[in-house]
Structures are given as structure tokens and as C-alpha cells.
């Protein structure tokens, strides 16, 4: 077969759909690939256009080293938010030996594994909507070794669940089923989730004749918490799950008489019933437990200082505005006498009673009022730069380890009356660019705990670029930060460039381990689409860290695909050629 005189491929018989008004059923154009672990590979699929609202794909993969794989995908969209898709894949993996750089040999054993991924959404009567999802796999080794997508390759958890939500006037319902299993290694895992978790809320509404607002929330949950360990060759299983019923009404009083000084005060009461508890030795027993406590809090902002200045000769904006907003949040929680007997599985179980915490800081905001470009029409004002600095003091130093305002609270640091100092910077000088910085500074040892930076740039939808950098620092005196093996520093970037009509395009991404000086993965994809046909290729170099379950230290992957207008091509189920238009 030739296209405009250029030889493309040979087939004894081929059907090419020419009907541009609808999709066509048929065999897609095959994709060729090569990998250190899988060897040479061919990927192809049969596409079934069931009707305008449904389609299905049946795929087959052949690997010269790894064996064979079959997959399927079903998609539907019936309108009105009723849609879904489900993808499944089975890999019949052969035993394969690999030569290591040091001359030794590693063997990947026989293994048949599968994975299932999907989502679905469905409207129900009585203003209800149901959603479901599944991300499940049978082999952690297969997931982390064969996927080209970095997020999927580093996946160490599998889950499935769904929820039903609804809203009626001031009431809302959320019923969730969630089952998640986290793998610590190939033999040990933990299960968490709620089966089910039902929450009923009365949204905040004013109390007639008063300046107060009332909100009520309630929740019933059967918490899943299971630990499995087979590292010694014997299965050790521990069931920590329980049933919990929680009821929490809240009254809020907002003070907004002055624009430059506001106070939001809340008073709440919490009553929680547990089906299980801890004895004096810390063992779980089937004895119920009831916990009750009060919380009073005030969020104080101000006095707010503001300055506005005109810039008549500035082409960027006609006015700038700078506000300085000091704030103080005070919260007091009454004592919880049976705190040591509570099974602490989630955040609300870890609340420490008899403590007061003060969160103080200052926020700087910068606004720009852009010129509209139309005489007589005012421009739009937007926030272009924000700097937020805060810290918290706790009367009970244990509260510092459970405060979710700070990313390093539960990182292993000992109890402290002071939280780290948190710095947040956000910048959006233009619609096509934004950046952020987050840093936490240890006030005791005067050292930086963690820092992360991210930026995104988009130009006229032709160029999209993102960049991220994060670092966890070494602090010799601070547990959780004094072990070099637990430190990390990484750099990642992604760039997508293409023409308006997607005739030409390229994607590039990399993940770099700065701490170990290792390029974890580098991925290059390019495509060309003419009026009748196109070609796409992808190359990826992947490096597995020491301690990885992969049998080889690195993998090099290559994929090549041809496309025909109206026919398309097949993208392998392991994530190759993602982002290439078809």
C-alpha cells in the first residue's frame, strides 16, 4: 500500500473506511515497540463502534521476552452525565533471565497477572447521583516494572469503591464505599477505607432573629483497617477496624462591622461513639467507648493595611494594590478523659483535648487592575502575588504531631510546643503563567525542613510546560530528618508543543533524582499528521532505584505507530504514546 507514492505497509487484504460521517468498525494500525525487559513487541487492536454512544476495543500484545498480553476497553456516554469506561488487561508472563552489568543473572519468574481500571457516573431518582471507580491489579511487580507512565509505575496501592451523593434544600448526603490496600513491599500491606461511610449534613443557615448561623453534621462509618505481613513466611493478620458514629453541631458568629477588621467565632460540640477501644496495655478490645468534647475557635483578621497607587505610564496595569493582613486563629478544645482508650485510625480520632492552639501570621496580597483596551470601559482587577507566613503554638506539645496545616507534622519529629514556620508564595502575573513555593522552617534548630517549587506556563494552547522541584533537608538533631536514607530531592518537568491543527507535535518529560544524581526516567514523543496519514514515535529511558523489585537496573523502551485518517492507531495499554492525537 502506498500513500501519495510513499510505500507504507503490505497487507494481503485491507479495508479502509472512507465514511467521514461516522466511526467505523475494524482492525487498527499496529504499533511496534522494543524494551529491555519485554524485548521486541507488536501491539494491535480491534475497534468496535457499537453505536454513537458506545464503543469497545479488544487488544493483543506480543512480547519476544515477556510473553503475551490481552486487553479490552469499553466506553459509553448516554448523555446527562451518564458515562463510564472500563479497561482490563491480562499479561501471561514467561520466565526470563537478564544479564546484569556486574555479570550476574536475574530471573523474572512465570506470572499471570491482571489489572482493571475504570470509572462510571449515573444519575438516580430523587436528585441523587452515583459514581464508581476501580484501580486494581493482581501483581505489584508487574505494575512497577512494565508501565511506561511514571505515576503508574510507582503505584503501590490498589483500590475500588464508589459513592452516592444528593442535595435537598439545606440538606446533603454522601454515602461512600472505599477499599484501599497499601503495599509496603511484596509481602506486607495494609487495608483502609470505609465500608460504608454515610454522612448527612445540614448546611449552614442563619438562625432567625439572631446574628448566628447553625450547621449540623453527622456520620456513620464502618472503618476498614487491616494489616498483613508475610515477611517471615507466615501470614500475620491484625484487624483494627471498628464502627464509629459521629455527631457535630456548630454555631458561628461573624463580626464584619469593619471591613479592615473581621472576627469569625465558632462553638461546636462533638459526640462520637466507637464500637471498639484500647485497654490499659494498648490492645484492641470489643468494648464500646463514647467521647464528648467542646471546641471554641475565633479567626481574627486585621487590622488590614492597604495602599493603592496609579501607574499611568505602565503598560502592564493602570493600578496596583497592596494589602497587609495580620491574622490570629485561637482554638480551645475541652479535655478528653478517655483519649488513651481511643483507637486512632483517622484524623478526628487523634484530636487532643485540654489544649489551646494559637495560629498567627501575616498575609501580603498584591493586585493589579489591567487596562481593558476599550475607552470608557474599566479594567479588571486580579490578585497577582501572595505571600503567606504562619506558625502555631500549642499548649500541649502532642498536638504539633497531628496538625494537618503543616506537611511535616507527622514526619517523625518529636512533640513540640511550636509548629514549623510555613511560607507559602503564589504568583499569577498573567493568565498563561503561575508559580508557587512552599517551605517549612524548623524554629527549634533554625533549619529548613522541606521546600517545594512548581510553575506552569501555557502559550496560546500550543505550548504547555510544567516544572517542579522538591527537597527534604538533613537536620542532625531532628528525628525524621536525621536519617540520610529518608531524605529526597527531585526535579521533574513536562513540555507539550504542537501546532494549532496538531499536524506537528512533541512531548518531553523527565524525572531526576537530584539526591542520588540519577535520571529516573526520560520520555520523548513526537508525531506528524498529514491530511491522509501520520506517524508517531516514542523513546523512554527508565532507571530503577536500588531496592526496586525490577529484575534489571534500567529499561529502554521504543514505540512506533502509523496512523491513517479515519482509522487511527492503537496506543498500547501500558501507557505508551499517551498524548498523541489520533
Buried (B, 14 or more C-beta within 10 A) or exposed (E): EEBEEEEBEEEEEEEEBEEEEEBBEBBBBBBBBBBBBBBEBBBBBBBBBEEEEEBBBBBBBBBBBBBEBBBBBBBBBEEEEBBBBBBBBBBBBBEBEBEEEEEEEEEBEEBEBBBBBBBBBBEEEEEBBBBBBBBBBBBBBBBBBBBBBBEBBBBEBBBBBBBBBBBEEEEBBBBBBBBBBEBEEEBBBBBBBBBBBBBBBBBEEEEEEEEBBBBBBBBBBBBBBBBBBBEEEEEEEEEBBBEBBBBBBBBBBBEEEEEEEBBBBBBBBBBBBBBBBBEEEEEBEEEEBEBBBEBBBBBBBBEBEEEEEEEEEEEEBBBBBBBBBBBBBBBBBBEBEBBEBBBBBEEBBBBBBBBBBBBBBEBBBBBBBBBEEEEEEEBEBBBBBBBBBBBBBBEBBBBBBBBEBBBBBBBEBEEBBBBBBBBBBBBBBBEBBBBBBBBBBBEBEEBBBBBBBBBBBBEEEEEBBBBBBBBBBEBEEBEBBEEEEEBEBBBBBBBBBBEEEBBEBBBBBBBBBEBEEBBBBBBBBBBBBEEEBBBBBBBBBBBBEEEBBBBBBBBEBBBBBBBBBBBBBBBBBBBBBBBBBB
